């Protein structure tokens, strides 16, 4: 394959399913890992140059940030699936109209996030009993991020469009450039200018803006695939509603998970700054561990969407078996690495032996759950790619709100002791493992019941 062909749209309706999935997933995996490096670089820099309190501040800000960003995560998901279906069907006009509406929706989502995020930042931090020693840092970090959220919004939605057309290499290249810039600016602003926690937020905002601009330039040059005229940017009810109908359930899912994180964050805050900092370290490593699972889920959505659009439902079922084997294989490797090398990973964030030891105990509890998450993500990806985003939403609702939150508080209550008056930190890890395992079981049952298969009828898609 020529270099130019790598950075172009790819047809996933032809060839061996495993090969098409891997060709798409590998560059996207590298890109997702690079994006996770954004937050990890923030944590490493503030942890090393400022201290554990700064690390705790970044961690306490994350659940609020994720809650507000859920809006355009949903639009991004809807954009990728709709684009993949129209690309697979070869419908140039509807593809052009959908891409134009995605860009307009991205602009609207940016404004909403900017206004709402800036307004509720401090009230939410106070509601969560954020320790006084870190609340100002948290507030400054979030305020900068929300005011500059347009870059993150546009990058996610525009890269979702590129991936929907099978081009995961371009998004990867742009993200790698932005990641290098982000890391460089992190060190420059924090170590050089002594800007502290707000410095890493500013670095992230600037880097994300650059990646968004690069994505837009790439799209504007893809005239052989679609058109982008002013008329396509005008919101049309049918096009916008199709994107939102598919994307909003995914956005709600992300919001639900963020609400659960907020509720559990309140419990984490009550355990003290050491536990907050340890939780930040674990979640950063967890972000990398989750990336292959999330990536294969996204890959299966695009693969399914294109084949549904082309009416090739037999390839969807073939891709299920091959995609699951690949995802589970990656998860087994990751679990092994976490069990044997977690202390070396945590040492990147802090020199505190106490924090490294506690984080290691918590991570070992969670490790086995990544294999079950692989199954959940592949099955959920196929359901979403077929247009059924509601079933994965309900599963996430039950596991995150119905299971994780109660399990966390119940275990914390029963593990109270003089050393840990508000409960042992391990309760937080167990509260993740339990819903992960049950989520995989529920997803398998829902998948076998086959509601998603009703969306495989190509005629329902082609009549839009």
Residue pairs with C-beta under 8 A, 6 or more apart in sequence:
6 27
6 169
7 167
7 169
7 170
7 173
7 218
8 167
8 222
9 87
9 165
9 166
9 167
9 222
9 225
10 20
10 23
10 24
10 165
10 166
10 167
11 88
11 166
11 306
12 20
12 21
12 24
12 88
12 166
12 302
12 303
12 306
12 307
13 88
13 306
13 307
13 310
13 312
13 315
14 20
16 322
17 303
17 315
17 318
17 319
17 322
17 323
18 319
18 322
18 323
18 326
20 303
20 319
21 296
21 299
21 300
21 303
21 319
21 322
21 323
21 326
22 326
24 163
24 166
24 168
24 299
24 302
24 303
25 168
25 295
25 296
25 298
25 299
25 326
27 168
27 169
27 171
27 172
28 163
28 168
28 171
28 172
28 295
28 298
28 299
29 291
29 292
29 295
30 172
30 176
31 159
31 168
31 171
31 172
31 175
31 176
32 291
32 294
32 295
33 288
33 291
34 172
34 175
34 176
34 179
35 175
35 179
36 284
36 287
36 288
36 291
37 179
37 182
37 183
38 179
38 182
38 204
38 207
38 208
39 58
39 62
39 204
39 284
39 287
40 284
40 287
40 288
41 179
41 182
41 183
41 186
41 200
42 58
42 186
42 200
42 201
42 203
42 204
43 55
43 58
43 59
43 280
43 281
43 284
43 349
44 348
44 349
45 186
45 187
45 190
45 191
45 200
46 54
46 55
46 57
46 58
46 190
46 196
46 197
46 200
47 54
47 55
47 277
47 281
47 349
47 350
48 349
48 350
49 190
49 191
50 190
50 196
50 197
52 273
52 274
52 277
52 350
52 352
52 355
53 133
53 134
53 137
53 273
53 277
54 134
54 137
54 196
54 197
55 277
55 280
55 281
55 349
55 350
56 131
56 134
56 273
56 276
56 277
56 280
57 134
57 137
57 138
57 141
57 197
58 137
58 141
58 197
58 200
58 280
59 276
59 277
59 279
59 280
59 283
60 125
60 128
60 130
60 134
60 138
60 265
60 269
60 276
61 125
61 138
61 141
61 142
61 145
62 261
62 280
62 283
63 258
63 261
63 262
63 265
64 120
64 121
64 124
64 125
64 128
64 142
64 262
65 142
65 145
66 254
66 257
66 258
66 261
67 255
67 258
67 259
67 261
67 262
68 113
68 116
68 117
68 120
68 146
68 149
69 113
69 149
69 152
69 254
70 251
70 252
70 254
70 255
70 258
71 109
71 112
71 113
71 251
71 255
72 106
72 109
72 110
72 113
72 152
72 153
72 156
72 157
72 251
73 156
73 250
73 251
73 254
74 244
74 247
74 248
74 249
74 250
74 251
74 252
74 254
75 102
75 105
75 106
75 109
75 157
75 243
75 244
75 247
75 251
76 156
76 157
76 159
76 160
76 247
77 160
77 246
77 247
77 250
77 251
77 301
77 384
77 389
78 242
78 243
78 244
78 245
78 246
78 247
78 248
78 250
78 389
79 98
79 99
79 102
79 105
79 157
79 160
79 161
79 164
79 243
79 247
80 160
80 161
80 163
80 164
80 298
80 301
80 302
80 305
81 164
81 246
81 247
81 301
81 302
81 305
81 384
81 385
81 387
81 389
82 98
82 102
82 164
82 242
82 243
82 246
82 305
83 95
83 98
83 99
83 102
83 160
83 161
83 164
83 165
84 164
84 165
84 166
84 301
84 302
84 305
84 306
84 309
84 385
85 305
85 306
85 308
85 309
85 387
85 461
86 94
86 95
86 98
86 309
87 95
87 164
87 165
87 166
87 225
87 306
87 309
88 305
88 306
88 307
88 308
88 309
88 310
89 309
89 310
89 461
89 462
90 310
92 225
92 226
92 227
93 227
94 239
94 464
95 225
95 226
96 226
96 227
96 228
96 229
96 232
97 232
97 236
97 239
98 239
98 242
98 243
99 161
99 219
99 226
99 228
99 232
100 228
100 229
100 231
100 232
100 233
100 234
100 239
101 232
101 233
101 235
101 236
101 239
101 240
101 243
102 157
102 158
102 160
102 161
102 243
103 157
103 158
103 233
104 233
104 234
104 235
104 240
105 157
105 235
105 240
105 243
105 244
106 153
106 154
106 157
106 158
107 150
109 153
109 157
110 149
110 150
110 153
110 154
113 146
113 149
113 153
114 146
114 147
114 149
114 150
117 142
117 145
117 146
117 147
117 149
118 143
118 146
118 147
121 139
121 142
121 143
121 146
122 135
122 139
124 262
125 135
125 138
125 139
125 142
126 135
128 262
128 265
128 266
128 269
129 266
129 269
129 270
130 138
130 269
131 269
131 273
131 276
133 273
134 273
134 276
137 196
137 197
137 198
138 197
140 197
140 198
140 201
141 197
141 198
141 200
141 201
142 201
144 198
144 201
144 202
144 205
145 152
145 201
145 204
145 205
147 205
148 202
148 205
148 206
148 208
148 209
149 205
150 209
150 212
151 205
151 206
151 207
151 208
151 209
151 210
151 211
151 212
152 205
152 208
152 212
153 212
154 212
154 215
154 216
155 174
155 175
155 178
155 208
155 211
155 212
155 215
158 212
158 215
158 216
158 219
159 171
159 174
159 175
159 211
159 215
161 219
162 168
162 170
162 171
162 215
162 218
162 219
163 171
163 298
163 302
164 302
164 305
165 222
165 225
166 302
166 306
170 215
170 218
171 215
173 214
174 211
174 214
174 215
174 218
175 211
177 210
177 211
177 214
178 207
178 208
178 210
178 211
178 214
179 207
181 206
181 207
181 210
182 203
182 204
182 206
182 207
182 208
185 202
185 203
185 206
185 207
186 199
186 200
186 203
186 204
188 203
189 195
189 199
189 200
189 202
189 203
190 196
190 199
190 200
193 199
195 202
219 228
220 228
238 464
242 464
246 384
246 387
246 389
247 389
248 389
249 389
249 390
249 392
249 393
250 384
250 389
250 392
250 393
252 393
253 392
253 393
253 396
253 397
256 393
256 396
256 397
256 400
256 401
257 396
257 400
259 400
259 401
260 400
260 401
260 404
260 405
263 405
264 404
264 405
264 408
264 428
264 431
267 408
267 409
267 412
267 422
267 423
267 428
268 275
268 276
268 279
268 428
269 276
270 422
271 420
271 422
271 423
271 425
274 354
274 355
274 358
275 358
275 425
275 428
277 350
277 352
277 355
278 355
278 358
278 359
278 362
278 425
279 362
279 425
279 428
280 349
281 346
281 349
281 350
281 355
281 359
282 359
282 362
282 363
282 366
282 429
284 349
285 338
285 342
285 345
285 346
285 363
286 363
286 366
289 334
289 338
289 370
290 370
290 373
292 327
292 330
292 331
292 334
292 374
293 327
293 330
293 331
293 370
293 373
293 374
293 376
293 377
294 377
296 323
296 326
296 327
296 330
296 374
296 377
296 378
296 381
297 377
297 378
297 380
297 381
298 381
299 323
299 381
300 319
300 320
300 323
300 377
300 378
300 381
300 382
300 385
301 381
301 382
301 384
301 385
302 385
303 316
303 319
303 323
303 385
304 316
304 319
304 381
304 382
304 384
304 385
304 386
305 385
305 386
307 313
307 315
307 316
307 319
308 316
308 385
308 386
308 387
308 455
308 456
308 458
308 461
309 458
309 461
310 458
311 458
313 456
313 458
316 382
316 385
316 386
316 456
319 382
320 378
320 382
323 378
323 381
323 382
324 374
324 375
324 378
324 379
327 374
327 375
327 377
327 378
328 371
328 374
328 375
330 374
331 370
331 371
331 373
331 374
332 371
334 370
335 367
335 368
335 370
335 371
338 363
338 364
338 366
338 367
338 370
339 364
339 367
342 359
342 360
342 363
342 364
343 356
343 357
343 360
346 355
346 356
346 359
346 360
346 363
347 356
350 356
358 425
361 425
361 426
362 425
362 426
362 428
362 429
363 429
365 426
365 429
365 430
365 433
366 429
366 432
366 433
368 433
369 432
369 433
369 436
369 437
370 436
372 436
372 437
372 439
372 440
373 436
373 439
373 440
375 440
375 443
375 444
376 395
376 436
376 439
376 440
376 443
379 443
379 444
379 446
379 447
380 392
380 395
380 443
382 447
382 452
383 389
383 391
383 392
383 446
383 447
383 452
384 392
386 452
386 453
386 455
386 456
387 452
387 455
387 461
388 451
388 452
388 454
388 455
391 446
391 451
391 452
392 443
395 439
395 442
395 443
395 446
396 439
398 442
399 435
399 436
399 438
399 439
399 442
400 435
403 434
403 435
403 438
404 431
404 432
404 434
404 435
405 431
407 427
407 430
407 431
407 434
407 435
408 427
408 428
408 431
411 423
411 424
411 426
411 427
411 430
411 431
412 422
412 423
412 424
412 427
412 428
413 423
414 423
415 423
415 424
415 426
415 427
416 422
416 423
416 424
417 424
455 461
